[in-house]
């Protein structure tokens, strides 16, 4: 049995995965920034710079997705990763449900 690999689909899929992971990391950074801001651990200048950096990251990701035409591919990867994380968390939080 021969596996047929479409080079364009492979590249788009890999790029979508990378962008989805960068988006997730950006979400975590944003969450941490809010926690630090609410905790009073950031100066006004740091809050401004961090906010601008996160906006710049979001704009860059949107530009790449638009230029490469992979909005839906990134959304699908994020959705798939969310499902995996949800299942994992459910198994950790409700082990009795998953024993059998």
Jmol script that loads the backbone (N, CA, C; Angstrom):
load data "model"
ATOM      1  N   UNK A   1       0.849  -1.173   0.000  1.00  0.00           N
ATOM      2  CA  UNK A   1       0.000   0.000   0.000  1.00  0.00           C
ATOM      3  C   UNK A   1       0.895   1.236   0.000  1.00  0.00           C
ATOM      4  N   UNK A   2       0.662   2.124  -0.938  1.00  0.00           N
ATOM      5  CA  UNK A   2       1.437   3.346  -1.058  1.00  0.00           C
ATOM      6  C   UNK A   2       0.641   4.509  -0.480  1.00  0.00           C
ATOM      7  N   UNK A   3       1.307   5.310   0.314  1.00  0.00           N
ATOM      8  CA  UNK A   3       0.666   6.493   0.880  1.00  0.00           C
ATOM      9  C   UNK A   3       0.899   7.659  -0.059  1.00  0.00           C
ATOM     10  N   UNK A   4      -0.182   8.306  -0.469  1.00  0.00           N
ATOM     11  CA  UNK A   4      -0.100   9.468  -1.347  1.00  0.00           C
ATOM     12  C   UNK A   4      -0.088  10.731  -0.487  1.00  0.00           C
ATOM     13  N   UNK A   5       0.957  11.512  -0.620  1.00  0.00           N
ATOM     14  CA  UNK A   5       1.077  12.745   0.158  1.00  0.00           C
ATOM     15  C   UNK A   5       1.034  13.924  -0.798  1.00  0.00           C
ATOM     16  N   UNK A   6       0.109  14.816  -0.546  1.00  0.00           N
ATOM     17  CA  UNK A   6       0.006  16.040  -1.315  1.00  0.00           C
ATOM     18  C   UNK A   6       0.875  17.085  -0.615  1.00  0.00           C
ATOM     19  N   UNK A   7       1.922  17.513  -1.287  1.00  0.00           N
ATOM     20  CA  UNK A   7       2.885  18.426  -0.672  1.00  0.00           C
ATOM     21  C   UNK A   7       2.246  19.719  -0.195  1.00  0.00           C
ATOM     22  N   UNK A   8       1.309  20.271  -0.960  1.00  0.00           N
ATOM     23  CA  UNK A   8       0.651  21.514  -0.551  1.00  0.00           C
ATOM     24  C   UNK A   8      -0.194  21.318   0.702  1.00  0.00           C
ATOM     25  N   UNK A   9      -0.935  20.210   0.760  1.00  0.00           N
ATOM     26  CA  UNK A   9      -1.738  19.933   1.949  1.00  0.00           C
ATOM     27  C   UNK A   9      -0.856  19.722   3.170  1.00  0.00           C
ATOM     28  N   UNK A  10       0.268  19.051   2.974  1.00  0.00           N
ATOM     29  CA  UNK A  10       1.192  18.809   4.065  1.00  0.00           C
ATOM     30  C   UNK A  10       1.751  20.125   4.601  1.00  0.00           C
ATOM     31  N   UNK A  11       2.165  21.018   3.702  1.00  0.00           N
ATOM     32  CA  UNK A  11       2.694  22.319   4.108  1.00  0.00           C
ATOM     33  C   UNK A  11       1.634  23.142   4.821  1.00  0.00           C
ATOM     34  N   UNK A  12       0.424  23.178   4.254  1.00  0.00           N
ATOM     35  CA  UNK A  12      -0.663  23.935   4.874  1.00  0.00           C
ATOM     36  C   UNK A  12      -1.009  23.376   6.246  1.00  0.00           C
ATOM     37  N   UNK A  13      -1.039  22.060   6.359  1.00  0.00           N
ATOM     38  CA  UNK A  13      -1.346  21.424   7.636  1.00  0.00           C
ATOM     39  C   UNK A  13      -0.298  21.717   8.685  1.00  0.00           C
ATOM     40  N   UNK A  14       0.953  21.653   8.292  1.00  0.00           N
ATOM     41  CA  UNK A  14       2.031  21.942   9.238  1.00  0.00           C
ATOM     42  C   UNK A  14       2.007  23.405   9.649  1.00  0.00           C
ATOM     43  N   UNK A  15       1.803  24.300   8.699  1.00  0.00           N
ATOM     44  CA  UNK A  15       1.718  25.723   9.013  1.00  0.00           C
ATOM     45  C   UNK A  15       0.523  26.000   9.916  1.00  0.00           C
ATOM     46  N   UNK A  16      -0.601  25.355   9.653  1.00  0.00           N
ATOM     47  CA  UNK A  16      -1.788  25.526  10.495  1.00  0.00           C
ATOM     48  C   UNK A  16      -1.509  25.065  11.919  1.00  0.00           C
ATOM     49  N   UNK A  17      -0.810  23.942  12.062  1.00  0.00           N
ATOM     50  CA  UNK A  17      -0.464  23.443  13.392  1.00  0.00           C
ATOM     51  C   UNK A  17       0.433  24.430  14.122  1.00  0.00           C
ATOM     52  N   UNK A  18       1.456  24.927  13.446  1.00  0.00           N
ATOM     53  CA  UNK A  18       2.376  25.886  14.067  1.00  0.00           C
ATOM     54  C   UNK A  18       1.630  27.149  14.487  1.00  0.00           C
ATOM     55  N   UNK A  19       0.785  27.674  13.603  1.00  0.00           N
ATOM     56  CA  UNK A  19       0.041  28.890  13.932  1.00  0.00           C
ATOM     57  C   UNK A  19      -0.936  28.656  15.076  1.00  0.00           C
ATOM     58  N   UNK A  20      -1.576  27.496  15.098  1.00  0.00           N
ATOM     59  CA  UNK A  20      -2.490  27.181  16.200  1.00  0.00           C
ATOM     60  C   UNK A  20      -1.732  27.138  17.525  1.00  0.00           C
ATOM     61  N   UNK A  21      -0.558  26.538  17.522  1.00  0.00           N
ATOM     62  CA  UNK A  21       0.243  26.482  18.748  1.00  0.00           C
ATOM     63  C   UNK A  21       0.699  27.872  19.176  1.00  0.00           C
ATOM     64  N   UNK A  22       1.088  28.705  18.223  1.00  0.00           N
ATOM     65  CA  UNK A  22       1.487  30.083  18.556  1.00  0.00           C
ATOM     66  C   UNK A  22       0.290  30.847  19.115  1.00  0.00           C
ATOM     67  N   UNK A  23      -0.896  30.641  18.546  1.00  0.00           N
ATOM     68  CA  UNK A  23      -2.097  31.277  19.085  1.00  0.00           C
ATOM     69  C   UNK A  23      -2.358  30.837  20.522  1.00  0.00           C
ATOM     70  N   UNK A  24      -2.199  29.570  20.789  1.00  0.00           N
ATOM     71  CA  UNK A  24      -2.422  29.051  22.140  1.00  0.00           C
ATOM     72  C   UNK A  24      -1.410  29.655  23.109  1.00  0.00           C
ATOM     73  N   UNK A  25      -0.170  29.715  22.701  1.00  0.00           N
ATOM     74  CA  UNK A  25       0.858  30.339  23.549  1.00  0.00           C
ATOM     75  C   UNK A  25       0.515  31.808  23.784  1.00  0.00           C
ATOM     76  N   UNK A  26       0.045  32.494  22.743  1.00  0.00           N
ATOM     77  CA  UNK A  26      -0.380  33.882  22.899  1.00  0.00           C
ATOM     78  C   UNK A  26      -1.523  34.022  23.892  1.00  0.00           C
ATOM     79  N   UNK A  27      -2.472  33.081  23.853  1.00  0.00           N
ATOM     80  CA  UNK A  27      -3.581  33.098  24.818  1.00  0.00           C
ATOM     81  C   UNK A  27      -3.062  32.937  26.243  1.00  0.00           C
ATOM     82  N   UNK A  28      -2.113  32.045  26.436  1.00  0.00           N
ATOM     83  CA  UNK A  28      -1.530  31.829  27.764  1.00  0.00           C
ATOM     84  C   UNK A  28      -0.777  33.085  28.220  1.00  0.00           C
ATOM     85  N   UNK A  29      -0.011  33.691  27.321  1.00  0.00           N
ATOM     86  CA  UNK A  29       0.699  34.924  27.661  1.00  0.00           C
ATOM     87  C   UNK A  29      -0.274  36.029  28.045  1.00  0.00           C
ATOM     88  N   UNK A  30      -1.371  36.128  27.321  1.00  0.00           N
ATOM     89  CA  UNK A  30      -2.373  37.143  27.624  1.00  0.00           C
ATOM     90  C   UNK A  30      -2.984  36.892  29.004  1.00  0.00           C
ATOM     91  N   UNK A  31      -3.285  35.641  29.297  1.00  0.00           N
ATOM     92  CA  UNK A  31      -3.836  35.286  30.604  1.00  0.00           C
ATOM     93  C   UNK A  31      -2.854  35.656  31.722  1.00  0.00           C
ATOM     94  N   UNK A  32      -1.591  35.321  31.522  1.00  0.00           N
ATOM     95  CA  UNK A  32      -0.577  35.654  32.518  1.00  0.00           C
ATOM     96  C   UNK A  32      -0.426  37.165  32.670  1.00  0.00           C
ATOM     97  N   UNK A  33      -0.499  37.887  31.567  1.00  0.00           N
ATOM     98  CA  UNK A  33      -0.383  39.347  31.622  1.00  0.00           C
ATOM     99  C   UNK A  33      -1.517  39.932  32.457  1.00  0.00           C
ATOM    100  N   UNK A  34      -2.745  39.434  32.246  1.00  0.00           N
ATOM    101  CA  UNK A  34      -3.878  39.919  33.039  1.00  0.00           C
ATOM    102  C   UNK A  34      -3.676  39.623  34.520  1.00  0.00           C
ATOM    103  N   UNK A  35      -3.214  38.429  34.817  1.00  0.00           N
ATOM    104  CA  UNK A  35      -2.968  38.075  36.231  1.00  0.00           C
ATOM    105  C   UNK A  35      -1.941  39.000  36.863  1.00  0.00           C
ATOM    106  N   UNK A  36      -0.858  39.246  36.145  1.00  0.00           N
ATOM    107  CA  UNK A  36       0.175  40.132  36.679  1.00  0.00           C
ATOM    108  C   UNK A  36      -0.308  41.566  36.790  1.00  0.00           C
ATOM    109  N   UNK A  37      -1.101  41.995  35.816  1.00  0.00           N
ATOM    110  CA  UNK A  37      -1.632  43.353  35.844  1.00  0.00           C
ATOM    111  C   UNK A  37      -2.582  43.512  37.034  1.00  0.00           C
ATOM    112  N   UNK A  38      -3.492  42.563  37.200  1.00  0.00           N
ATOM    113  CA  UNK A  38      -4.434  42.616  38.318  1.00  0.00           C
ATOM    114  C   UNK A  38      -3.728  42.507  39.662  1.00  0.00           C
ATOM    115  N   UNK A  39      -2.609  41.804  39.689  1.00  0.00           N
ATOM    116  CA  UNK A  39      -1.840  41.647  40.923  1.00  0.00           C
ATOM    117  C   UNK A  39      -0.931  42.830  41.207  1.00  0.00           C
ATOM    118  N   UNK A  40      -0.923  43.801  40.305  1.00  0.00           N
ATOM    119  CA  UNK A  40      -0.108  44.991  40.523  1.00  0.00           C
ATOM    120  C   UNK A  40       1.382  44.772  40.332  1.00  0.00           C
ATOM    121  N   UNK A  41       1.743  43.722  39.591  1.00  0.00           N
ATOM    122  CA  UNK A  41       3.166  43.407  39.415  1.00  0.00           C
ATOM    123  C   UNK A  41       3.762  44.017  38.154  1.00  0.00           C
ATOM    124  N   UNK A  42       2.964  44.790  37.407  1.00  0.00           N
ATOM    125  CA  UNK A  42       3.465  45.421  36.191  1.00  0.00           C
ATOM    126  C   UNK A  42       3.289  46.934  36.281  1.00  0.00           C
ATOM    127  N   UNK A  43       4.264  47.652  35.782  1.00  0.00           N
ATOM    128  CA  UNK A  43       4.143  49.101  35.712  1.00  0.00           C
ATOM    129  C   UNK A  43       3.222  49.458  34.544  1.00  0.00           C
ATOM    130  N   UNK A  44       2.779  50.705  34.507  1.00  0.00           N
ATOM    131  CA  UNK A  44       1.937  51.144  33.383  1.00  0.00           C
ATOM    132  C   UNK A  44       2.661  50.975  32.059  1.00  0.00           C
ATOM    133  N   UNK A  45       3.950  51.283  32.040  1.00  0.00           N
ATOM    134  CA  UNK A  45       4.745  51.140  30.814  1.00  0.00           C
ATOM    135  C   UNK A  45       4.828  49.671  30.390  1.00  0.00           C
ATOM    136  N   UNK A  46       5.014  48.776  31.346  1.00  0.00           N
ATOM    137  CA  UNK A  46       5.078  47.347  31.028  1.00  0.00           C
ATOM    138  C   UNK A  46       3.742  46.840  30.495  1.00  0.00           C
ATOM    139  N   UNK A  47       2.651  47.318  31.091  1.00  0.00           N
ATOM    140  CA  UNK A  47       1.316  46.926  30.621  1.00  0.00           C
ATOM    141  C   UNK A  47       1.120  47.392  29.182  1.00  0.00           C
ATOM    142  N   UNK A  48       1.509  48.630  28.898  1.00  0.00           N
ATOM    143  CA  UNK A  48       1.368  49.178  27.552  1.00  0.00           C
ATOM    144  C   UNK A  48       2.206  48.393  26.538  1.00  0.00           C
ATOM    145  N   UNK A  49       3.456  48.123  26.878  1.00  0.00           N
ATOM    146  CA  UNK A  49       4.333  47.382  25.958  1.00  0.00           C
ATOM    147  C   UNK A  49       3.849  45.961  25.745  1.00  0.00           C
ATOM    148  N   UNK A  50       3.424  45.318  26.811  1.00  0.00           N
ATOM    149  CA  UNK A  50       2.934  43.946  26.706  1.00  0.00           C
ATOM    150  C   UNK A  50       1.655  43.891  25.874  1.00  0.00           C
ATOM    151  N   UNK A  51       0.752  44.826  26.109  1.00  0.00           N
ATOM    152  CA  UNK A  51      -0.475  44.888  25.322  1.00  0.00           C
ATOM    153  C   UNK A  51      -0.179  45.087  23.843  1.00  0.00           C
ATOM    154  N   UNK A  52       0.764  45.980  23.546  1.00  0.00           N
ATOM    155  CA  UNK A  52       1.118  46.233  22.149  1.00  0.00           C
ATOM    156  C   UNK A  52       1.767  45.004  21.516  1.00  0.00           C
ATOM    157  N   UNK A  53       2.615  44.326  22.262  1.00  0.00           N
ATOM    158  CA  UNK A  53       3.275  43.124  21.739  1.00  0.00           C
ATOM    159  C   UNK A  53       2.247  42.035  21.433  1.00  0.00           C
ATOM    160  N   UNK A  54       1.257  41.871  22.303  1.00  0.00           N
ATOM    161  CA  UNK A  54       0.220  40.864  22.063  1.00  0.00           C
ATOM    162  C   UNK A  54      -0.642  41.233  20.853  1.00  0.00           C
ATOM    163  N   UNK A  55      -0.951  42.517  20.706  1.00  0.00           N
ATOM    164  CA  UNK A  55      -1.694  42.965  19.523  1.00  0.00           C
ATOM    165  C   UNK A  55      -0.891  42.736  18.247  1.00  0.00           C
ATOM    166  N   UNK A  56       0.399  43.055  18.307  1.00  0.00           N
ATOM    167  CA  UNK A  56       1.267  42.842  17.142  1.00  0.00           C
ATOM    168  C   UNK A  56       1.322  41.365  16.759  1.00  0.00           C
ATOM    169  N   UNK A  57       1.401  40.504  17.766  1.00  0.00           N
ATOM    170  CA  UNK A  57       1.423  39.060  17.504  1.00  0.00           C
ATOM    171  C   UNK A  57       0.126  38.616  16.832  1.00  0.00           C
ATOM    172  N   UNK A  58      -1.001  39.089  17.361  1.00  0.00           N
ATOM    173  CA  UNK A  58      -2.297  38.722  16.782  1.00  0.00           C
ATOM    174  C   UNK A  58      -2.411  39.208  15.338  1.00  0.00           C
ATOM    175  N   UNK A  59      -1.976  40.430  15.071  1.00  0.00           N
ATOM    176  CA  UNK A  59      -2.028  40.962  13.712  1.00  0.00           C
ATOM    177  C   UNK A  59      -1.137  40.163  12.764  1.00  0.00           C
ATOM    178  N   UNK A  60       0.048  39.790  13.235  1.00  0.00           N
ATOM    179  CA  UNK A  60       0.967  39.015  12.401  1.00  0.00           C
ATOM    180  C   UNK A  60       0.376  37.646  12.071  1.00  0.00           C
ATOM    181  N   UNK A  61      -0.248  37.006  13.052  1.00  0.00           N
ATOM    182  CA  UNK A  61      -0.862  35.700  12.816  1.00  0.00           C
ATOM    183  C   UNK A  61      -2.017  35.812  11.827  1.00  0.00           C
ATOM    184  N   UNK A  62      -2.837  36.843  11.983  1.00  0.00           N
ATOM    185  CA  UNK A  62      -3.958  37.045  11.059  1.00  0.00           C
ATOM    186  C   UNK A  62      -3.449  37.298   9.644  1.00  0.00           C
ATOM    187  N   UNK A  63      -2.381  38.049   9.516  1.00  0.00           N
ATOM    188  CA  UNK A  63      -1.805  38.334   8.199  1.00  0.00           C
ATOM    189  C   UNK A  63      -1.304  37.048   7.533  1.00  0.00           C
ATOM    190  N   UNK A  64      -0.607  36.228   8.299  1.00  0.00           N
ATOM    191  CA  UNK A  64      -0.094  34.964   7.755  1.00  0.00           C
ATOM    192  C   UNK A  64      -1.247  34.067   7.324  1.00  0.00           C
ATOM    193  N   UNK A  65      -2.281  33.962   8.166  1.00  0.00           N
ATOM    194  CA  UNK A  65      -3.431  33.116   7.819  1.00  0.00           C
ATOM    195  C   UNK A  65      -4.120  33.628   6.555  1.00  0.00           C
ATOM    196  N   UNK A  66      -4.247  34.942   6.450  1.00  0.00           N
ATOM    197  CA  UNK A  66      -4.885  35.525   5.266  1.00  0.00           C
ATOM    198  C   UNK A  66      -4.040  35.277   4.018  1.00  0.00           C
ATOM    199  N   UNK A  67      -2.742  35.545   4.115  1.00  0.00           N
ATOM    200  CA  UNK A  67      -1.856  35.373   2.957  1.00  0.00           C
ATOM    201  C   UNK A  67      -1.782  33.916   2.500  1.00  0.00           C
ATOM    202  N   UNK A  68      -1.819  33.002   3.435  1.00  0.00           N
ATOM    203  CA  UNK A  68      -1.697  31.577   3.100  1.00  0.00           C
ATOM    204  C   UNK A  68      -3.054  30.908   2.869  1.00  0.00           C
ATOM    205  N   UNK A  69      -4.132  31.626   3.175  1.00  0.00           N
ATOM    206  CA  UNK A  69      -5.463  31.063   2.971  1.00  0.00           C
ATOM    207  C   UNK A  69      -5.762  29.867   3.865  1.00  0.00           C
ATOM    208  N   UNK A  70      -5.342  29.947   5.127  1.00  0.00           N
ATOM    209  CA  UNK A  70      -5.487  28.790   6.021  1.00  0.00           C
ATOM    210  C   UNK A  70      -6.297  29.098   7.284  1.00  0.00           C
ATOM    211  N   UNK A  71      -7.204  30.072   7.201  1.00  0.00           N
ATOM    212  CA  UNK A  71      -8.040  30.376   8.368  1.00  0.00           C
ATOM    213  C   UNK A  71      -8.745  29.135   8.886  1.00  0.00           C
ATOM    214  N   UNK A  72      -9.418  28.427   7.994  1.00  0.00           N
ATOM    215  CA  UNK A  72     -10.201  27.251   8.403  1.00  0.00           C
ATOM    216  C   UNK A  72      -9.307  26.127   8.918  1.00  0.00           C
ATOM    217  N   UNK A  73      -8.142  25.957   8.320  1.00  0.00           N
ATOM    218  CA  UNK A  73      -7.226  24.901   8.770  1.00  0.00           C
ATOM    219  C   UNK A  73      -6.760  25.172  10.196  1.00  0.00           C
ATOM    220  N   UNK A  74      -6.436  26.426  10.497  1.00  0.00           N
ATOM    221  CA  UNK A  74      -5.999  26.776  11.857  1.00  0.00           C
ATOM    222  C   UNK A  74      -7.149  26.576  12.835  1.00  0.00           C
ATOM    223  N   UNK A  75      -8.344  26.996  12.443  1.00  0.00           N
ATOM    224  CA  UNK A  75      -9.523  26.830  13.311  1.00  0.00           C
ATOM    225  C   UNK A  75      -9.764  25.344  13.587  1.00  0.00           C
ATOM    226  N   UNK A  76      -9.615  24.503  12.577  1.00  0.00           N
ATOM    227  CA  UNK A  76      -9.824  23.059  12.742  1.00  0.00           C
ATOM    228  C   UNK A  76      -8.783  22.455  13.680  1.00  0.00           C
ATOM    229  N   UNK A  77      -7.538  22.882  13.545  1.00  0.00           N
ATOM    230  CA  UNK A  77      -6.484  22.380  14.434  1.00  0.00           C
ATOM    231  C   UNK A  77      -6.768  22.803  15.867  1.00  0.00           C
ATOM    232  N   UNK A  78      -7.130  24.076  16.065  1.00  0.00           N
ATOM    233  CA  UNK A  78      -7.443  24.557  17.419  1.00  0.00           C
ATOM    234  C   UNK A  78      -8.606  23.770  18.011  1.00  0.00           C
ATOM    235  N   UNK A  79      -9.625  23.531  17.200  1.00  0.00           N
ATOM    236  CA  UNK A  79     -10.781  22.775  17.685  1.00  0.00           C
ATOM    237  C   UNK A  79     -10.360  21.353  18.086  1.00  0.00           C
ATOM    238  N   UNK A  80      -9.552  20.719  17.265  1.00  0.00           N
ATOM    239  CA  UNK A  80      -9.074  19.380  17.582  1.00  0.00           C
ATOM    240  C   UNK A  80      -8.238  19.349  18.849  1.00  0.00           C
ATOM    241  N   UNK A  81      -7.369  20.340  19.009  1.00  0.00           N
ATOM    242  CA  UNK A  81      -6.549  20.414  20.223  1.00  0.00           C
ATOM    243  C   UNK A  81      -7.412  20.680  21.448  1.00  0.00           C
ATOM    244  N   UNK A  82      -8.431  21.523  21.306  1.00  0.00           N
ATOM    245  CA  UNK A  82      -9.350  21.777  22.412  1.00  0.00           C
ATOM    246  C   UNK A  82     -10.039  20.498  22.850  1.00  0.00           C
ATOM    247  N   UNK A  83     -10.457  19.675  21.882  1.00  0.00           N
ATOM    248  CA  UNK A  83     -11.105  18.403  22.212  1.00  0.00           C
ATOM    249  C   UNK A  83     -10.162  17.484  22.977  1.00  0.00           C
ATOM    250  N   UNK A  84      -8.922  17.425  22.564  1.00  0.00           N
ATOM    251  CA  UNK A  84      -7.930  16.578  23.247  1.00  0.00           C
ATOM    252  C   UNK A  84      -7.726  17.058  24.685  1.00  0.00           C
ATOM    253  N   UNK A  85      -7.585  18.353  24.856  1.00  0.00           N
ATOM    254  CA  UNK A  85      -7.383  18.917  26.198  1.00  0.00           C
ATOM    255  C   UNK A  85      -8.620  18.690  27.059  1.00  0.00           C
ATOM    256  N   UNK A  86      -9.804  18.897  26.503  1.00  0.00           N
ATOM    257  CA  UNK A  86     -11.041  18.665  27.260  1.00  0.00           C
ATOM    258  C   UNK A  86     -11.130  17.215  27.735  1.00  0.00           C
ATOM    259  N   UNK A  87     -10.827  16.275  26.852  1.00  0.00           N
ATOM    260  CA  UNK A  87     -10.849  14.861  27.237  1.00  0.00           C
ATOM    261  C   UNK A  87      -9.840  14.572  28.330  1.00  0.00           C
ATOM    262  N   UNK A  88      -8.629  15.120  28.192  1.00  0.00           N
ATOM    263  CA  UNK A  88      -7.593  14.898  29.200  1.00  0.00           C
ATOM    264  C   UNK A  88      -8.033  15.439  30.558  1.00  0.00           C
ATOM    265  N   UNK A  89      -8.534  16.678  30.560  1.00  0.00           N
ATOM    266  CA  UNK A  89      -8.966  17.275  31.822  1.00  0.00           C
ATOM    267  C   UNK A  89     -10.120  16.502  32.441  1.00  0.00           C
ATOM    268  N   UNK A  90     -11.025  16.020  31.609  1.00  0.00           N
ATOM    269  CA  UNK A  90     -12.142  15.230  32.124  1.00  0.00           C
ATOM    270  C   UNK A  90     -11.630  13.944  32.767  1.00  0.00           C
ATOM    271  N   UNK A  91     -10.642  13.314  32.143  1.00  0.00           N
ATOM    272  CA  UNK A  91     -10.072  12.087  32.712  1.00  0.00           C
ATOM    273  C   UNK A  91      -9.371  12.358  34.043  1.00  0.00           C
ATOM    274  N   UNK A  92      -8.713  13.497  34.152  1.00  0.00           N
ATOM    275  CA  UNK A  92      -8.010  13.839  35.392  1.00  0.00           C
ATOM    276  C   UNK A  92      -9.011  14.196  36.488  1.00  0.00           C
ATOM    277  N   UNK A  93     -10.045  14.942  36.126  1.00  0.00           N
ATOM    278  CA  UNK A  93     -10.991  15.422  37.125  1.00  0.00           C
ATOM    279  C   UNK A  93     -12.066  14.409  37.476  1.00  0.00           C
ATOM    280  N   UNK A  94     -12.329  13.455  36.582  1.00  0.00           N
ATOM    281  CA  UNK A  94     -13.373  12.443  36.791  1.00  0.00           C
ATOM    282  C   UNK A  94     -12.851  11.040  36.490  1.00  0.00           C
ATOM    283  N   UNK A  95     -11.841  10.589  37.235  1.00  0.00           N
ATOM    284  CA  UNK A  95     -11.222   9.300  36.904  1.00  0.00           C
ATOM    285  C   UNK A  95     -12.172   8.110  36.994  1.00  0.00           C
ATOM    286  N   UNK A  96     -13.167   8.181  37.865  1.00  0.00           N
ATOM    287  CA  UNK A  96     -14.081   7.052  38.001  1.00  0.00           C
ATOM    288  C   UNK A  96     -14.877   6.821  36.717  1.00  0.00           C
ATOM    289  N   UNK A  97     -15.198   7.849  36.015  1.00  0.00           N
ATOM    290  CA  UNK A  97     -15.959   7.738  34.771  1.00  0.00           C
ATOM    291  C   UNK A  97     -15.159   7.038  33.684  1.00  0.00           C
ATOM    292  N   UNK A  98     -13.825   7.085  33.766  1.00  0.00           N
ATOM    293  CA  UNK A  98     -12.972   6.559  32.696  1.00  0.00           C
ATOM    294  C   UNK A  98     -12.318   5.228  33.038  1.00  0.00           C
ATOM    295  N   UNK A  99     -12.603   4.652  34.200  1.00  0.00           N
ATOM    296  CA  UNK A  99     -11.934   3.405  34.608  1.00  0.00           C
ATOM    297  C   UNK A  99     -12.233   2.243  33.682  1.00  0.00           C
ATOM    298  N   UNK A 100     -13.433   2.139  33.198  1.00  0.00           N
ATOM    299  CA  UNK A 100     -13.805   0.981  32.377  1.00  0.00           C
ATOM    300  C   UNK A 100     -13.497   1.213  30.981  1.00  0.00           C
TER     301      UNK A 100
END
end "model"
wireframe off; spacefill off
backbone 0.3
color backbone group
